[in-house]
């Protein structure tokens, strides 16, 4: 029966039972003591009153501290850690409980303050850093973006949140390797970016964190090193041409000053002039290639039909049949002559790679969320040294000039696009990917 009662009611009945023997004994002694009836009933009333009063006092002493502790815990549950209970002291069971509850509230208050400060610091860092940070939920909808991400996408967060990764042009960031370098073309920036992707859970639901780092500064350092290598190449080529010219010119001067002259001096002069002429022509070709690289004209934009453009360039190659994988109709605003030169270089490199392997070359195009994408795929030997692909005058061909890919990249960047080369994963060969904006 006691188990079905409230805690304070059980304490009350226990207190009554505890005082029941003494109350019965007092009543027995009262009735056999020879007192008058009025005295008996008066004392009996006082005994019962004291018995019930003491039992009620026990309930109050038990209920009040428990209610106090309950209020403290309820306040903590609601996030209010400022309320404290009084009367707690050591060497007292109830007092120690109160002290520990107060200490728990203080610890929670300190932890919440530290969490708020850490959150404020994190929010400040997220706002100020130049790294674009995006958070997507399980359905690939954007849930969080920092200021750098807003600049990269060219829109405020109010217009970006709840948009899907495909709508924002970030679908590729959720696929493939979690840590890699990728080409990005977005309203707020284009070029090579470092991707870092990881997953976490919030409220039990999976989320994806995407961090994009602009590699332009690092690439500028690499470009500076490339130009330093270029200067060394220039100095080397000039010395290779000027040194024999100087030597032969000195020899010819000696022949002319020599008296009497040798019988075959005219033959020696002729051979010397031929060497000087050949080295001069080689130097002219080298300087001409450098001039072409350094003086790329500004694009003159006009309407270019992508399908007609690719079909025409593919038909120019006579050494190998170039297959064309048709794509959707696309009209591009670009310099047609420069694009011809760009695509000719890419197709020629692909054909050169396939001549030894008897492979094929295929050119196709597609329209993406960020613009136009042209693919030139070959079944050749693939890339063996991708680090120097865009270093001026670096070439692996016996008759190559080393400026074709550099010129192609400059033309693509002049149109706001980019070029990447990579080995194919489905088979042996190389894939050149040209990205161009449609607007």
C-alpha positions in Angstrom: 0.0 0.0 0.0 2.8 2.4 0.9 4.5 1.9 -2.5 1.4 3.4 -4.3 1.6 6.6 -2.2 3.6 9.7 -3.0 7.0 10.0 -1.4 5.9 12.6 1.2 2.8 10.6 2.1 4.9 7.5 2.7 7.2 9.6 5.0 4.1 10.9 6.8 2.8 7.4 7.4 6.2 6.2 8.5 6.4 9.0 11.0 2.9 8.1 12.3 3.9 4.5 12.7 7.2 5.5 14.4 5.2 7.5 17.0 2.4 5.0 17.3 3.9 2.8 20.1 4.7 5.8 22.3 1.2 7.3 21.7 -0.5 4.0 22.7 1.7 3.7 25.8 0.8 7.2 26.8 -2.9 6.6 26.3 -2.7 3.4 28.4 -1.0 5.1 31.3 -3.4 8.0 31.0 -6.5 5.8 31.3 -5.2 3.8 34.2 -3.8 6.7 36.1 -7.0 7.6 37.9 -7.5 11.0 36.2 -10.8 12.6 35.6 -12.6 12.2 32.3 -12.0 15.9 31.4 -8.3 15.6 32.1 -8.1 12.3 30.1 -9.7 13.7 27.0 -7.7 17.0 27.2 -4.4 15.2 27.5 -5.4 12.7 24.8 -6.2 15.6 22.4 -2.8 17.1 23.1 -1.1 13.8 22.6 -2.8 13.3 19.2 -2.1 16.9 18.2 1.6 16.6 19.1 1.8 13.3 17.2 0.2 14.6 14.0 2.2 17.9 14.3 5.5 16.1 14.6 4.7 13.8 11.7 3.7 16.9 9.5 7.0 18.6 10.5 8.9 15.5 9.3 7.1 15.8 5.9 8.1 19.5 5.7 11.7 18.8 6.5 11.9 16.2 3.8 9.8 17.9 1.2 11.4 21.4 1.2 15.0 20.3 0.4 13.8 17.9 -2.3 11.7 20.7 -3.9 14.7 23.0 -3.8 16.9 20.4 -5.5 14.1 19.8 -8.0 13.9 23.5 -8.8 17.7 23.7 -9.3 17.7 20.7 -11.7 14.7 22.1 -13.6 16.5 25.4 -14.0 19.6 23.6 -15.3 17.5 21.7 -17.8 16.1 25.0 -19.1 19.6 26.4 -19.4 19.6 28.7 -16.4 22.7 28.0 -14.4 22.6 31.1 -12.2 20.3 29.8 -9.4 21.9 28.4 -6.3 20.6 26.7 -3.1 21.5 27.9 0.4 22.1 26.0 3.5 24.5 23.4 2.2 27.3 22.3 4.5 29.7 19.5 4.8 29.3 16.4 7.0 25.6 16.6 6.4 24.1 14.2 3.9 21.5 16.7 2.5 23.9 19.6 2.7 26.5 17.7 0.6 23.8 17.0 -2.0 23.0 20.7 -2.2 26.7 21.6 -2.4 27.3 19.1 -5.3 24.2 20.4 -7.2 25.5 24.0 -6.8 28.9 22.9 -8.1 27.3 21.1 -11.0 25.4 24.3 -11.9 28.7 26.4 -11.7 30.5 23.9 -13.9 27.7 23.9 -16.5 27.7 27.7 -16.4 31.5 27.8 -17.1 31.2 25.2 -19.9 28.4 27.1 -21.6 30.3 30.4 -21.3 33.4 28.7 -22.9 31.2 27.1 -25.6 29.7 30.5 -26.4 33.1 32.1 -26.6 34.4 29.3 -28.7 31.4 29.6 -31.0 31.8 33.3 -31.3 35.5 32.9 -32.1 34.7 30.1 -34.7 32.1 32.3 -36.3 34.5 35.2 -36.5 37.2 33.0 -38.0 34.7 31.5 -40.5 33.7 35.0 -41.5 37.2 36.4 -41.9 39.2 33.5 -43.5 39.8 33.5 -47.2 38.9 29.8 -47.4 35.4 29.0 -48.8 33.5 26.7 -46.4 30.3 24.9 -47.3 28.1 22.5 -45.4 25.6 20.2 -47.1 23.0 17.9 -45.6 22.1 14.4 -46.6 20.0 15.6 -49.6 23.0 17.8 -50.8 21.3 21.1 -49.8 23.5 23.9 -48.6 23.1 24.6 -44.8 26.1 26.8 -44.0 28.3 29.1 -46.0 30.9 31.6 -44.9 31.7 35.0 -46.5 34.4 33.6 -48.7 31.9 31.1 -50.0 29.5 33.9 -50.8 32.1 35.7 -52.8 33.0 32.6 -54.7 29.4 31.9 -55.6 28.6 35.6 -56.2 25.5 35.6 -54.1 24.6 36.4 -50.4 23.9 33.5 -48.1 20.2 34.3 -48.0 20.0 33.3 -51.7 22.3 30.3 -51.4 21.0 28.4 -48.4 18.7 25.4 -49.2 20.1 25.4 -52.8 21.4 22.0 -54.0 25.0 21.4 -54.8 24.1 20.9 -58.5 22.3 24.3 -58.6 25.3 26.1 -57.1 27.8 24.4 -59.4 29.5 22.5 -56.6 28.3 19.0 -57.5 31.8 17.9 -58.4 33.0 18.8 -54.9 30.8 16.1 -53.4 32.2 13.4 -55.7 35.6 11.8 -56.2 38.5 11.9 -53.9 38.0 13.8 -50.6 41.4 15.7 -50.9 42.5 16.8 -54.3 43.2 19.8 -56.6 40.4 20.6 -59.1 39.5 23.2 -61.7 36.6 25.4 -60.7 34.7 28.0 -62.8 32.3 29.9 -60.7 31.0 33.5 -60.8 33.4 34.6 -58.0 36.5 32.9 -59.2 38.0 30.3 -61.5 41.2 28.3 -61.7 42.8 25.6 -59.6 41.4 25.2 -56.1 42.4 22.8 -53.3 39.4 20.6 -52.1 39.1 19.1 -48.7 35.9 17.2 -47.9 34.8 15.4 -44.7 31.6 14.2 -43.1 30.1 14.8 -39.7 26.8 14.4 -37.9 24.4 17.0 -36.6 21.3 16.0 -34.6 22.0 12.5 -35.7 21.9 13.3 -39.5 24.9 13.0 -41.8 26.4 16.2 -43.2 29.2 17.0 -45.6 31.8 19.7 -45.0 33.5 21.1 -48.1 36.5 23.4 -47.9 37.9 25.1 -51.0 41.3 26.9 -51.0 42.4 29.2 -53.7 45.8 28.0 -55.0 46.5 31.1 -57.0 49.2 32.4 -54.7 51.0 29.0 -54.7 50.5 28.8 -58.4 52.1 32.3 -58.8 55.1 31.0 -57.0 55.3 28.1 -59.3 54.8 30.4 -62.3 57.7 32.5 -61.0 59.9 29.4 -60.9 58.7 28.5 -64.4 59.8 31.9 -65.7 63.1 31.5 -64.0 63.5 28.2 -65.8 62.4 29.9 -69.0 65.2 32.5 -68.5 67.7 29.7 -68.1 66.4 28.0 -71.2 66.7 31.3 -73.1 70.2 31.9 -71.9 71.1 28.3 -72.8 69.6 28.5 -76.3 71.2 31.9 -77.0 74.6 30.7 -75.9 74.3 27.5 -78.0 73.7 29.7 -81.1 76.0 32.7 -80.3 79.0 30.6 -79.1 79.6 28.8 -82.4 78.8 32.0 -84.4 81.4 33.9 -82.4 84.0 31.1 -82.8 83.5 30.7 -86.5 83.5 34.5 -87.0 86.8 34.7 -85.3 88.2 31.9 -87.4 87.0 33.6 -90.6 88.5 36.9 -89.5 91.8 35.1 -89.0 91.6 33.5 -92.5 91.0 36.9 -94.1 94.0 38.5 -92.3 96.3 35.6 -93.1 98.9 36.3 -95.9 99.4 34.4 -98.0 96.0 32.8 -97.9 95.5 29.1 -98.0 94.4 27.4 -101.2 91.1 26.2 -99.7 90.3 29.4 -97.7 87.2 30.0 -99.8 85.8 26.6 -99.0 86.4 27.2 -95.3 84.7 30.6 -95.6 81.7 29.0 -97.3 81.3 26.3 -94.6 81.6 29.0 -91.9 79.0 31.1 -93.5 76.7 28.1 -93.8 77.1 27.3 -90.1 76.4 30.9 -89.2 73.4 31.0 -91.4 71.9 27.8 -90.0 72.5 28.9 -86.4 71.0 32.3 -87.1 67.9 30.6 -88.6 67.5 28.4 -85.6 67.9 31.4 -83.3 65.2 33.3 -85.4 62.8 30.3 -85.0 63.4 30.2 -81.3 62.9 34.0 -80.9 59.8 33.8 -83.1 58.3 31.1 -80.9 59.1 33.2 -77.8 57.5 36.3 -79.4 54.4 34.4 -80.3 54.1 33.2 -76.7 54.7 36.6 -75.2 52.4 38.7 -77.5 49.1 36.9 -77.6 46.5 39.3 -79.0 43.4 40.2 -77.1 40.3 38.1 -78.1 37.9 39.6 -80.5 34.6 38.2 -79.4 32.1 36.9 -82.0 29.5 34.2 -82.2 31.0 30.7 -82.6 29.0 27.6 -83.3 30.6 25.0 -81.1 29.6 22.0 -83.2 30.8 23.6 -86.5 34.0 24.7 -84.9 34.9 21.2 -83.5 33.9 19.4 -86.7 36.1 21.8 -88.8 39.2 21.3 -86.6 38.7 17.6 -86.4 38.6 17.5 -90.2 41.9 19.3 -90.5 43.9 16.4 -89.1 45.1 14.1 -92.0 47.4 11.7 -90.2 44.6 10.1 -88.2 40.9 10.1 -88.3 39.5 12.1 -85.4 36.1 11.0 -84.1 33.6 13.6 -83.0 31.1 12.8 -80.2 28.3 15.3 -80.9 26.9 17.4 -78.1 24.0 19.9 -77.7 23.8 23.0 -79.9 25.8 25.7 -78.2 26.7 29.3 -79.4 29.8 30.7 -77.8 31.0 34.3 -77.6 34.7 34.0 -78.3 37.6 34.7 -80.8 37.2 32.0 -83.4 40.8 32.3 -84.7 42.3 31.9 -81.2 40.0 29.0 -80.4 41.1 27.3 -83.7 44.7 27.6 -82.6 43.9 26.2 -79.2 41.9 23.2 -80.4 44.4 22.5 -83.2 47.2 22.2 -80.5 45.2 19.9 -78.3 44.1 17.6 -81.3 47.6 17.6 -82.7 49.1 16.5 -79.3 46.5 13.8 -79.1 47.3 12.5 -82.6 51.0 12.6 -81.9 50.5 10.4 -78.8 48.5 7.9 -80.8 50.8 7.4 -83.8 53.0 5.0 -81.9 50.2 3.0 -80.3 47.8 3.0 -83.2 45.1 4.3 -80.9 42.2 6.7 -81.6 41.3 10.3 -80.8 37.9 11.5 -79.9 36.6 15.1 -79.4 33.3 15.9 -77.7 31.6 18.7 -75.9 28.9 19.1 -73.2 27.0 22.0 -71.6 27.5 22.1 -67.8 26.2 24.4 -65.0 29.3 26.5 -65.2 29.7 26.7 -69.0 31.0 24.7 -71.9 33.3 21.7 -71.5 35.2 20.3 -74.5 37.0 16.9 -74.1 39.9 15.7 -76.3 40.6 12.0 -75.5 43.3 9.8 -76.9 44.4 6.2 -76.6 48.1 7.0 -76.5 50.8 6.4 -74.0 49.5 8.9 -71.4 51.3 11.6 -69.4 54.7 10.7 -67.9 55.6 14.1 -66.5 52.5 16.2 -65.7 54.5 18.7 -63.6 56.1 20.5 -66.6 53.2 20.4 -69.0 52.7 24.1 -69.0 56.4 25.1 -68.6 57.3 27.2 -71.6 59.7 25.5 -74.1 59.5 22.2 -72.2 58.7 19.3 -74.6 59.2 15.6 -74.9 58.9 15.6 -78.7 62.0 15.6 -80.9 60.7 18.3 -83.1 58.4 20.1 -80.6 58.7 23.8 -79.7 57.3 23.5 -76.1 54.9 26.4 -76.5 51.7 24.7 -77.8 50.1 23.9 -74.4 51.3 27.2 -72.9 49.7 29.1 -75.8 46.5 27.0 -75.4 46.3 27.8 -71.7 46.8 31.5 -72.3 44.0 31.5 -75.0 41.7 29.7 -72.6 42.4 32.0 -69.7 42.0 35.1 -72.0 38.4 33.8 -72.5 37.9 33.3 -68.8 38.4 29.5 -69.0 40.9 26.9 -68.2 42.6 23.7 -69.5 43.6 20.6 -67.6 45.3 17.4 -68.7 45.1 14.1 -66.9 45.6 10.4 -67.6 42.4 8.5 -68.3 41.2 6.2 -65.6 39.1 3.9 -67.8 41.9 3.0 -70.2 45.4 4.0 -71.2 45.7 7.5 -72.7 45.2 11.2 -71.9 42.2 13.5 -71.5 42.4 17.2 -72.2 39.5 19.2 -70.7 38.8 22.7 -71.9 36.3 24.8 -69.9 34.9 28.0 -71.3 32.2 30.3 -69.9 29.1 30.8 -72.0 28.6 34.4 -70.9 
